[in-house]
Amino acid sequence: MQAEATSEDSTTSVAPGSAQQTVAGVVANSDVLTLRDVKTFAVGFSSYWVFAWLFDYPLFGAVVWQFGPIWGGLIMLVLTLLVDIGSIRFYDWSKRDWLAVEFIRSHKGYAGRNPVRRLVKFVLTKTPKVLQVMLLSLRFNAFIVTTLLRDPASSFNGLSRSDWGIFALSFVTAQLYWTLVIYGGIQGLELLFS
């Protein structure tokens, strides 16, 4: 069963083999996942999850514990900025949807009856972008939020000016939130063991 392509997709001229063709193909075939897609998502999710867990807990916690919430937060801000920008550049360079971001975003044009996909479509098309960024940033880092919410024309092609705005808002929100969460956890453990 194929999802109907949006009118925007059908009127856009796309060069064969381009990143836009890949994205347009995902949009047109949003109901179809191949075994290769599933394998790519499995490797991408698991690899990224391991990396993110090591970065978010042992490293972030150790730095904030050692240097405090202000200096530790600033050190991790710089490290996180480098990791997030590097992740976006790697994602664009690879031209592979290894985190299912393009697949999820393809649901903006979903016309089927699946309630989960209809909910994803509603959230991506009917809620204000600022609210999407703020809420997603409480759970995901700026790399994932930006790649999910950026302009489809920018997919695998760098960031546009509005994409940088999404990145900045997501980055600041996520950094403030995560620094406070980690610092609160450290304070709780110190109280528990003192």
C-alpha positions in Angstrom: 0.0 0.0 0.0 1.5 3.3 -1.0 1.0 6.6 0.7 -0.2 9.4 -1.5 2.5 11.9 -2.3 1.7 15.5 -1.5 1.1 17.9 -4.3 4.3 19.6 -3.3 6.2 16.4 -4.0 4.6 15.8 -7.3 5.3 19.2 -8.7 9.0 19.4 -7.6 11.6 18.6 -10.2 14.3 16.4 -8.8 17.6 15.4 -10.3 18.1 11.7 -10.6 20.4 10.3 -7.8 20.2 13.5 -5.8 19.6 13.6 -2.0 16.2 15.2 -2.8 15.3 12.1 -4.9 16.1 9.9 -2.0 13.8 12.0 0.3 11.1 12.2 -2.4 11.3 8.4 -2.7 10.9 8.0 1.0 7.9 10.3 1.0 6.3 8.4 -1.9 6.9 5.0 -0.3 6.3 5.9 3.4 4.4 2.6 3.9 7.2 0.5 2.5 10.1 -0.6 4.6 12.7 -2.9 3.1 14.8 -5.4 5.0 17.8 -3.0 4.2 15.9 -0.2 5.8 15.2 -2.2 8.9 18.9 -3.3 9.1 20.0 0.3 8.6 17.7 1.6 11.3 18.8 -1.2 13.7 22.5 -0.5 13.3 21.9 3.2 13.3 19.7 3.2 16.4 21.9 0.8 18.4 25.2 2.6 17.5 23.8 6.0 18.2 22.1 4.9 21.4 25.4 3.4 22.8 27.3 6.6 21.9 24.6 8.9 23.3 24.3 6.9 26.5 28.1 7.0 27.1 28.2 10.7 26.3 25.0 11.7 28.3 25.6 9.7 31.5 29.2 8.8 32.3 30.9 11.7 30.5 28.4 14.5 31.1 27.9 13.4 34.8 31.6 13.2 35.5 32.3 16.6 34.0 29.4 18.3 35.8 30.3 16.5 39.1 34.0 17.5 38.7 33.5 21.1 37.6 30.0 22.0 38.9 26.9 23.0 37.0 28.3 26.3 35.6 31.8 25.3 34.4 30.9 21.7 33.8 27.8 22.8 31.9 30.0 25.2 29.8 32.5 22.5 29.0 29.8 20.0 28.0 28.1 22.8 26.0 31.2 23.0 23.8 31.6 19.3 23.5 27.9 18.7 22.8 28.0 21.5 20.1 30.9 19.8 18.4 29.3 16.3 18.6 25.9 17.6 17.3 27.3 19.5 14.4 29.6 16.6 13.6 26.7 14.2 13.7 24.7 16.4 11.3 27.6 16.6 9.0 28.1 12.8 9.1 24.4 12.2 8.6 24.4 14.5 5.5 27.7 13.0 4.2 26.4 9.4 4.6 23.1 10.2 2.7 21.6 7.3 4.6 18.5 7.5 6.8 20.1 5.5 9.7 17.9 7.0 12.4 14.6 6.8 10.5 14.3 10.6 10.5 13.4 10.9 6.9 10.9 8.0 7.3 9.2 9.7 10.2 9.2 13.1 8.5 7.6 11.4 5.4 4.4 11.0 7.5 3.6 14.7 6.9 1.9 13.6 3.7 0.4 10.4 5.2 -3.2 9.8 4.0 -3.9 6.4 5.5 -5.8 5.2 8.5 -3.0 4.1 10.8 -3.6 6.0 14.1 0.1 6.3 15.1 1.0 7.6 11.6 -1.9 10.0 11.7 -0.8 11.3 15.1 2.8 11.8 13.8 1.3 13.7 10.8 -0.8 15.9 13.1 2.2 16.7 15.4 4.5 17.5 12.4 1.9 19.6 10.5 -0.5 21.1 13.0 1.6 22.1 16.1 3.7 25.2 16.1 7.4 24.6 15.2 8.6 26.3 18.4 6.6 24.0 20.5 7.8 21.0 18.5 11.4 22.1 19.1 11.0 22.8 22.8 9.2 19.5 23.6 11.5 17.3 21.4 14.6 18.9 22.9 13.6 17.7 26.4 14.1 14.1 25.1 16.4 14.3 22.1 19.6 16.3 21.3 19.8 19.1 18.8 21.1 16.8 16.1 18.0 14.6 16.1 15.6 17.5 16.6 17.2 19.5 13.8 17.3 16.7 11.3 13.7 15.8 12.0 12.3 19.4 11.8 14.6 20.9 9.1 13.4 22.0 5.7 13.0 18.8 3.5 15.0 20.5 0.8 18.0 20.6 3.2 17.9 16.9 3.8 21.4 15.5 3.3 22.4 18.9 2.1 23.5 21.0 5.1 21.4 23.4 7.1 19.4 26.4 5.8 19.1 29.6 7.9 15.8 28.4 9.4 17.4 25.1 10.2 20.2 26.8 12.1 17.4 28.6 14.1 15.9 25.2 15.0 19.4 23.9 15.9 20.1 26.9 18.2 16.8 26.7 20.0 17.0 23.0 20.4 20.6 23.1 21.5 20.1 25.8 24.2 16.9 24.1 25.5 18.5 20.6 25.6 21.7 21.9 27.3 19.9 23.8 30.0 17.6 20.9 30.7 20.2 18.2 30.7 22.7 20.2 32.9 20.0 20.7 35.5 18.9 17.1 35.3 22.5 15.8 35.7 23.3 18.3 38.5 20.1 17.4 40.3 21.0 13.7 40.1 24.4 14.4 41.4 23.1 16.4 44.3 20.6 13.7 45.1 23.3 11.0 45.1 25.5 13.2 47.3 22.7 13.7 49.8 21.9 10.0 49.8 25.5 8.9 50.4 26.6 11.7 52.8 
